[in-house]
Amino acid sequence: MAEKIDYFAMVEEAWALSDAARAYVKEAKEAGREVGIQEIVDKIFLPSGQMDIPKCQQHQDNPPKVYLNTPYGLQYRPEYNDWIPFRHGDIDLSQLE
C-alpha cells in the first residue's frame, strides 16, 4: 500500500508562514517601520527551509509568489498587504491521509 500524504499538514505549514509574515509586519508597524516584500522573504520565508528556491527563481510572478517544497505556496495580495496559501502542484487524492 502506498504511503499516505498529509496534504492538510502542508496547507497548515503554508498558513503558519502566512501568519508569521503577518505578525512580522504588525510588529514592524507598531515600531513605526514599513516592511517590504523582500524583507519578509529574507526574514520569514527563507529561514523556514520550506522555500523551493529554484522554482521561485524560475517564476517571476507579479504580484509575487513563494513556492514551497510542497504542492503549496504563498501569494502576495497587494490589496490586503498579506500572503495567502495557493496550490501550485498536483495532489493525488488517493494518497490523502
N, CA and C atoms as an extended XYZ file, in Angstrom:
291
Properties=species:S:1:pos:R:3:atomname:S:1:resname:S:1:resid:I:1 pbc="F F F"
N         0.839       -1.189        0.000 N   MET     1
C         0.000        0.000        0.000 CA  MET     1
C         0.881        1.249        0.000 C   MET     1
N         0.520        2.232       -0.796 N   ALA     2
C         1.305        3.452       -0.918 CA  ALA     2
C         1.214        4.282        0.364 C   ALA     2
N         2.280        5.000        0.615 N   GLU     3
C         2.329        5.860        1.797 CA  GLU     3
C         1.338        7.011        1.649 C   GLU     3
N         0.615        7.299        2.705 N   LYS     4
C        -0.360        8.393        2.694 CA  LYS     4
C         0.365        9.726        2.843 C   LYS     4
N        -0.177       10.733        2.215 N   ILE     5
C         0.404       12.075        2.250 CA  ILE     5
C        -0.544       12.989        3.005 C   ILE     5
N        -0.005       13.740        3.941 N   ASP     6
C        -0.822       14.635        4.764 CA  ASP     6
C        -0.835       16.031        4.128 C   ASP     6
N        -1.686       16.199        3.119 N   TYR     7
C        -1.792       17.482        2.437 CA  TYR     7
C        -2.313       18.565        3.382 C   TYR     7
N        -3.168       18.164        4.316 N   PHE     8
C        -3.706       19.130        5.275 CA  PHE     8
C        -2.570       19.756        6.088 C   PHE     8
N        -1.616       18.943        6.516 N   ALA     9
C        -0.471       19.471        7.265 CA  ALA     9
C         0.349       20.431        6.402 C   ALA     9
N         0.446       20.129        5.117 N   MET    10
C         1.189       21.015        4.211 CA  MET    10
C         0.508       22.375        4.095 C   MET    10
N        -0.815       22.367        4.005 N   VAL    11
C        -1.553       23.637        3.952 CA  VAL    11
C        -1.385       24.383        5.269 C   VAL    11
N        -1.423       23.663        6.382 N   GLU    12
C        -1.230       24.294        7.688 CA  GLU    12
C         0.148       24.933        7.792 C   GLU    12
N         1.173       24.284        7.226 N   GLU    13
C         2.518       24.864        7.216 CA  GLU    13
C         2.543       26.160        6.418 C   GLU    13
N         1.849       26.172        5.292 N   ALA    14
C         1.778       27.404        4.491 CA  ALA    14
C         1.062       28.500        5.269 C   ALA    14
N        -0.041       28.154        5.945 N   TRP    15
C        -0.747       29.149        6.760 CA  TRP    15
C         0.120       29.639        7.906 C   TRP    15
N         0.924       28.755        8.495 N   ALA    16
C         1.817       29.171        9.588 CA  ALA    16
C         2.824       30.201        9.090 C   ALA    16
N         3.344       30.006        7.884 N   LEU    17
C         4.255       31.006        7.306 CA  LEU    17
C         3.519       32.313        7.031 C   LEU    17
N         2.291       32.218        6.549 N   SER    18
C         1.472       33.407        6.316 CA  SER    18
C         1.267       34.168        7.627 C   SER    18
N         0.936       33.433        8.681 N   ASP    19
C         0.737       34.058        9.997 CA  ASP    19
C         2.024       34.690       10.514 C   ASP    19
N         3.150       34.024       10.299 N   ALA    20
C         4.435       34.570       10.741 CA  ALA    20
C         4.759       35.871       10.004 C   ALA    20
N         4.473       35.907        8.703 N   ALA    21
C         4.706       37.132        7.925 CA  ALA    21
C         3.804       38.255        8.419 C   ALA    21
N         2.550       37.943        8.697 N   ARG    22
C         1.597       38.941        9.188 CA  ARG    22
C         2.049       39.494       10.544 C   ARG    22
N         2.496       38.613       11.429 N   ALA    23
C         2.966       39.043       12.751 CA  ALA    23
C         4.220       39.906       12.626 C   ALA    23
N         5.112       39.552       11.712 N   TYR    24
C         6.340       40.323       11.490 CA  TYR    24
C         6.008       41.736       11.030 C   TYR    24
N         5.080       41.836       10.072 N   VAL    25
C         4.672       43.151        9.554 CA  VAL    25
C         3.988       43.963       10.649 C   VAL    25
N         3.135       43.324       11.424 N   LYS    26
C         2.427       44.020       12.504 CA  LYS    26
C         3.412       44.572       13.530 C   LYS    26
N         4.375       43.764       13.906 N   GLU    27
C         5.384       44.203       14.877 CA  GLU    27
C         6.187       45.385       14.335 C   GLU    27
N         6.552       45.310       13.065 N   ALA    28
C         7.316       46.409       12.454 CA  ALA    28
C         6.487       47.689       12.420 C   ALA    28
N         5.205       47.571       12.056 N   LYS    29
C         4.335       48.753       12.003 CA  LYS    29
C         4.181       49.369       13.381 C   LYS    29
N         4.057       48.525       14.402 N   GLU    30
C         3.950       49.040       15.767 CA  GLU    30
C         5.214       49.778       16.182 C   GLU    30
N         6.337       49.405       15.581 N   ALA    31
C         7.603       50.081       15.840 CA  ALA    31
C         7.798       51.271       14.910 C   ALA    31
N         6.793       51.563       14.067 N   GLY    32
C         6.853       52.713       13.175 CA  GLY    32
C         7.652       52.494       11.913 C   GLY    32
N         7.761       51.255       11.471 N   ARG    33
C         8.559       50.973       10.281 CA  ARG    33
C         7.780       50.120        9.302 C   ARG    33
N         7.969       50.395        8.023 N   GLU    34
C         7.342       49.632        6.949 CA  GLU    34
C         8.240       48.453        6.575 C   GLU    34
N         7.618       47.386        6.110 N   VAL    35
C         8.344       46.178        5.726 CA  VAL    35
C         8.078       45.904        4.253 C   VAL    35
N         9.135       45.699        3.499 N   GLY    36
C         8.995       45.367        2.090 CA  GLY    36
C         8.880       43.873        1.873 C   GLY    36
N         8.469       43.511        0.695 N   ILE    37
C         8.286       42.100        0.345 CA  ILE    37
C         9.589       41.324        0.491 C   ILE    37
N        10.692       41.870        0.010 N   GLN    38
C        11.969       41.153        0.075 CA  GLN    38
C        12.388       40.901        1.515 C   GLN    38
N        12.093       41.828        2.402 N   GLU    39
C        12.434       41.635        3.814 CA  GLU    39
C        11.667       40.444        4.398 C   GLU    39
N        10.414       40.300        4.034 N   ILE    40
C         9.619       39.165        4.520 CA  ILE    40
C        10.197       37.855        3.977 C   ILE    40
N        10.569       37.862        2.703 N   VAL    41
C        11.188       36.669        2.111 CA  VAL    41
C        12.471       36.335        2.868 C   VAL    41
N        13.317       37.342        3.107 N   ASP    42
C        14.613       37.125        3.756 CA  ASP    42
C        14.496       36.739        5.229 C   ASP    42
N        13.547       37.317        5.931 N   LYS    43
C        13.444       37.119        7.389 CA  LYS    43
C        12.478       36.009        7.806 C   LYS    43
N        11.502       35.688        6.979 N   ILE    44
C        10.489       34.698        7.360 CA  ILE    44
C        10.542       33.462        6.468 C   ILE    44
N        10.421       33.657        5.167 N   PHE    45
C        10.266       32.512        4.266 CA  PHE    45
C        11.568       31.729        4.059 C   PHE    45
N        12.670       32.398        3.772 N   LEU    46
C        13.937       31.688        3.557 CA  LEU    46
C        14.383       30.905        4.791 C   LEU    46
N        14.387       31.513        5.978 N   PRO    47
C        14.841       30.758        7.155 CA  PRO    47
C        13.958       29.551        7.494 C   PRO    47
N        12.753       29.511        6.968 N   SER    48
C        11.855       28.386        7.264 CA  SER    48
C        12.362       27.075        6.661 C   SER    48
N        13.199       27.178        5.633 N   GLY    49
C        13.684       25.990        4.946 CA  GLY    49
C        12.635       25.340        4.058 C   GLY    49
N        11.488       25.983        3.906 N   GLN    50
C        10.385       25.408        3.137 CA  GLN    50
C        10.311       25.923        1.705 C   GLN    50
N        11.104       26.921        1.360 N   MET    51
C        11.033       27.508        0.015 CA  MET    51
C        11.675       26.607       -1.024 C   MET    51
N        11.023       26.482       -2.162 N   ASP    52
C        11.601       25.826       -3.328 CA  ASP    52
C        12.306       26.931       -4.105 C   ASP    52
N        13.552       27.194       -3.741 N   ILE    53
C        14.284       28.345       -4.279 CA  ILE    53
C        14.416       28.293       -5.798 C   ILE    53
N        14.803       27.145       -6.400 N   PRO    54
C        14.877       27.123       -7.865 CA  PRO    54
C        13.545       27.475       -8.537 C   PRO    54
N        12.444       26.959       -7.990 N   LYS    55
C        11.142       27.260       -8.588 CA  LYS    55
C        10.792       28.734       -8.404 C   LYS    55
N        11.138       29.305       -7.250 N   CYS    56
C        10.889       30.734       -7.019 CA  CYS    56
C        11.683       31.582       -8.005 C   CYS    56
N        12.927       31.176       -8.274 N   GLN    57
C        13.763       31.916       -9.209 CA  GLN    57
C        13.266       31.753      -10.643 C   GLN    57
N        12.705       30.608      -10.942 N   GLN    58
C        12.191       30.335      -12.282 CA  GLN    58
C        10.975       31.202      -12.600 C   GLN    58
N        10.128       31.418      -11.608 N   HIS    59
C         8.898       32.187      -11.798 CA  HIS    59
C         9.086       33.591      -11.242 C   HIS    59
N         8.903       34.559      -12.064 N   GLN    60
C         8.973       35.955      -11.628 CA  GLN    60
C         7.561       36.515      -11.653 C   GLN    60
N         6.747       36.071      -10.702 N   ASP    61
C         5.338       36.428      -10.674 CA  ASP    61
C         5.121       37.849      -10.168 C   ASP    61
N         4.061       38.464      -10.668 N   ASN    62
C         3.666       39.785      -10.209 CA  ASN    62
C         2.154       39.796      -10.077 C   ASN    62
N         1.612       39.877       -8.873 N   PRO    63
C         2.306       40.006       -7.594 CA  PRO    63
C         3.096       38.746       -7.257 C   PRO    63
N         4.069       38.907       -6.362 N   PRO    64
C         4.992       37.811       -6.063 CA  PRO    64
C         4.316       36.574       -5.472 C   PRO    64
N         4.934       35.441       -5.762 N   LYS    65
C         4.532       34.160       -5.179 CA  LYS    65
C         5.785       33.490       -4.633 C   LYS    65
N         5.605       32.766       -3.545 N   VAL    66
C         6.673       31.971       -2.961 CA  VAL    66
C         6.248       30.512       -3.090 C   VAL    66
N         7.050       29.734       -3.787 N   TYR    67
C         6.758       28.318       -3.994 CA  TYR    67
C         7.447       27.525       -2.889 C   TYR    67
N         6.673       26.667       -2.230 N   LEU    68
C         7.222       25.841       -1.166 CA  LEU    68
C         7.591       24.470       -1.708 C   LEU    68
N         8.284       23.693       -0.904 N   ASN    69
C         8.714       22.354       -1.300 CA  ASN    69
C         7.577       21.337       -1.200 C   ASN    69
N         6.384       21.806       -1.271 N   THR    70
C         5.171       21.001       -1.257 CA  THR    70
C         4.330       21.470       -2.446 C   THR    70
N         3.148       20.930       -2.648 N   PRO    71
C         2.314       21.435       -3.737 CA  PRO    71
C         1.723       22.819       -3.444 C   PRO    71
N         2.125       23.423       -2.347 N   TYR    72
C         1.546       24.701       -1.935 CA  TYR    72
C         2.603       25.795       -1.914 C   TYR    72
N         2.110       27.017       -1.875 N   GLY    73
C         2.983       28.173       -1.799 CA  GLY    73
C         2.206       29.321       -1.196 C   GLY    73
N         2.806       30.497       -1.252 N   LEU    74
C         2.170       31.711       -0.741 CA  LEU    74
C         2.171       32.752       -1.840 C   LEU    74
N         1.054       33.439       -1.988 N   GLN    75
C         0.994       34.526       -2.960 CA  GLN    75
C         0.689       35.826       -2.222 C   GLN    75
N         1.326       36.874       -2.687 N   TYR    76
C         1.150       38.189       -2.078 CA  TYR    76
C        -0.110       38.839       -2.639 C   TYR    76
N        -0.909       39.411       -1.741 N   ARG    77
C        -2.107       40.145       -2.146 CA  ARG    77
C        -1.883       41.624       -1.821 C   ARG    77
N        -1.548       42.422       -2.844 N   PRO    78
C        -1.246       43.834       -2.594 CA  PRO    78
C        -2.412       44.615       -1.993 C   PRO    78
N        -3.651       44.246       -2.364 N   GLU    79
C        -4.800       44.988       -1.852 CA  GLU    79
C        -4.978       44.800       -0.346 C   GLU    79
N        -4.440       43.703        0.197 N   TYR    80
C        -4.532       43.432        1.638 CA  TYR    80
C        -3.170       43.488        2.326 C   TYR    80
N        -2.122       43.617        1.529 N   ASN    81
C        -0.752       43.651        2.040 CA  ASN    81
C        -0.466       42.406        2.898 C   ASN    81
N        -0.835       41.230        2.361 N   ASP    82
C        -0.597       39.992        3.088 CA  ASP    82
C        -0.281       38.853        2.128 C   ASP    82
N         0.001       37.697        2.687 N   TRP    83
C         0.344       36.494        1.935 CA  TRP    83
C        -0.664       35.411        2.271 C   TRP    83
N        -1.181       34.734        1.250 N   ILE    84
C        -2.113       33.635        1.492 CA  ILE    84
C        -1.658       32.399        0.705 C   ILE    84
N        -1.988       31.216        1.211 N   PRO    85
C        -1.599       29.991        0.517 CA  PRO    85
C        -2.310       29.817       -0.830 C   PRO    85
N        -1.624       29.153       -1.732 N   PHE    86
C        -2.206       28.728       -3.001 CA  PHE    86
C        -1.594       27.374       -3.343 C   PHE    86
N        -2.242       26.643       -4.222 N   ARG    87
C        -1.717       25.345       -4.654 CA  ARG    87
C        -1.065       25.521       -6.012 C   ARG    87
N         0.190       25.069       -6.124 N   HIS    88
C         0.903       25.182       -7.394 CA  HIS    88
C         1.278       23.826       -7.968 C   HIS    88
N         1.062       22.780       -7.204 N   GLY    89
C         1.432       21.453       -7.681 CA  GLY    89
C         0.257       20.497       -7.639 C   GLY    89
N         0.463       19.374       -8.246 N   ASP    90
C        -0.573       18.350       -8.271 CA  ASP    90
C        -0.679       17.661       -6.922 C   ASP    90
N        -1.887       17.237       -6.612 N   ILE    91
C        -2.104       16.397       -5.441 CA  ILE    91
C        -2.803       15.125       -5.899 C   ILE    91
N        -2.516       14.053       -5.225 N   ASP    92
C        -3.102       12.760       -5.558 CA  ASP    92
C        -4.112       12.424       -4.472 C   ASP    92
N        -5.387       12.582       -4.779 N   LEU    93
C        -6.417       12.373       -3.776 CA  LEU    93
C        -6.435       10.947       -3.234 C   LEU    93
N        -5.919       10.006       -3.981 N   SER    94
C        -5.873        8.627       -3.486 CA  SER    94
C        -4.813        8.472       -2.395 C   SER    94
N        -3.941        9.474       -2.261 N   GLN    95
C        -2.870        9.420       -1.255 CA  GLN    95
C        -3.186       10.222        0.008 C   GLN    95
N        -4.418       10.719        0.095 N   LEU    96
C        -4.785       11.517        1.262 CA  LEU    96
C        -4.677       10.706        2.533 C   LEU    96
N        -4.166       11.371        3.547 N   GLU    97
C        -4.077       10.726        4.858 CA  GLU    97
C        -5.356       10.945        5.619 C   GLU    97
